[in-house]
């Protein structure tokens, strides 16, 4: 079956097969081709809106349960969601302590996901510098969080991060 036609159940099965058996599977080649081509999948949220998403990683994230890698990592391509603001108006505690993280993993945003989706998502370990300041910050506090939904980190978005922002202050 072509990757573009995979159901949620088939996406989960492919992810688990890839995590267990790696690149040797025909499904790996299909997933890689779908990722490279930007093939989009969709599902209906509990409020009736449609969420579109695509594969952005294969064997990229470590599973929280220590059983290996998540075979597939997805990124939403939908832009119909209202932007979220941290009600406390602070970035203290970084991603680990953020309201948005809570909403994405057990609150309002998580509850928009259909039960069929929720039952198939596995938590992954995301590393975050919750103090900030990059490698120049001697007080960096990199912590691991357990997340089912998450925002991409700067290092996942930018291939070669710029590390000397002091030129712009």
Secondary structure, DSSP 8 states (H G I E B T S, - for coil): --GGG--HHHHHHHHHHHHHHGGGSHHHHHHHHHHHHT-EEEEE-TTS-EEEEEEEEES-SEETTSS-B-SEEEEE----S-----TT---TTHHHH-HHHHHHHTSHHHHHS-HHHHTT---EEEEEESS-SGGG-TT--EEEEEESS----HHHH-SS----GGGG-
